[in-house]
Amino acid sequence: MARQVIVVGDTTTHGGRVITGSQVDVVDGKAIARKGDLVACPEHGVNPIVEGDESLMVDDKPVALEGHHAACGCALISACHTLSVP
């Protein structure tokens, strides 16, 4: 099953949003999020994405996909349906 790429503005299971991403690579005009990029969580503040797909790199960092997690434990939810990874 394909997993969608996470971009800036996508949400989390804690009600937060992805707030940083690649300065160069975008999907539908939104920066692609990678391991180490930040989410703003209303329960836990700003914290990094701690997972990424090592087989898909952007700016030498693994790309975050739907279901990956941030340090606070929230899962990332993709609204991007243009780019998915098998």
MODA-V793063 format. One record per pair of residues at least 24 apart in sequence whose ideal C-beta (glycine too) atoms are under 10 Angstrom apart, sorted by the first residue. I is the first residue (numbers start at 1). J is the second residue. Records with the same first field share a line. If there is no record, write none. Layout:
I=J  J
This chain:
1=84  86
2=65  66  83  84  85  86
3=53  63  64  65  66  67  68  76  78  84  85  86
4=65  66  67  76  77  78  79  80  81  82  83  84  85
5=30  32  33  34  53  56  58  63  64  65  66  76  78  80  81  82  83  84  85
6=30  32  33  34  37  39  49  52  63  64  65  66  67  68  76  77  78  79  80
7=31  32  33  64  78  79  80  82  83
8=32  33  37  38
9=33  79  80
10=39  64  66  76  77  78  79  80
11=39  74  75  76  77  78  79
12=39  40  41  42  43  44  49  69  70  72  73  74  75  76  77
13=41  67  69  70  72  73  74  75  76  77
14=39  40  41  42  43  44  70  72  73  74  75
15=40  41  42  43  74
16=40  41  42  43  44  45  46  47  70  72  74  76  77
17=41  42  77
18=49  64  70  76  77  78
19=46
20=46  48  49
21=49  58  59  63  64
22=58  59  61  63
23=59
24=58  59
25=58  59  63
26=58
27=78  80  81  82  83
28=79  80  81  82  83
30=79  80  82
31=58
32=56  58  59  61  63  64  80  83
33=58  61  63  64  65  68  76  78  80
34=58  59  60  61  62  63  64
35=61  62  63  64  68
36=61  62  64
37=61  63  64  70
38=70  71
39=64  69  70  71  72  74  76
40=70
41=70  71  72  73  74
42=74
43=72  73  74
44=70  71  72  73  74
45=72
46=70  71  72
47=71  72  73  74
48=72
49=74  76
51=75  76
53=85
55=85
56=83  85
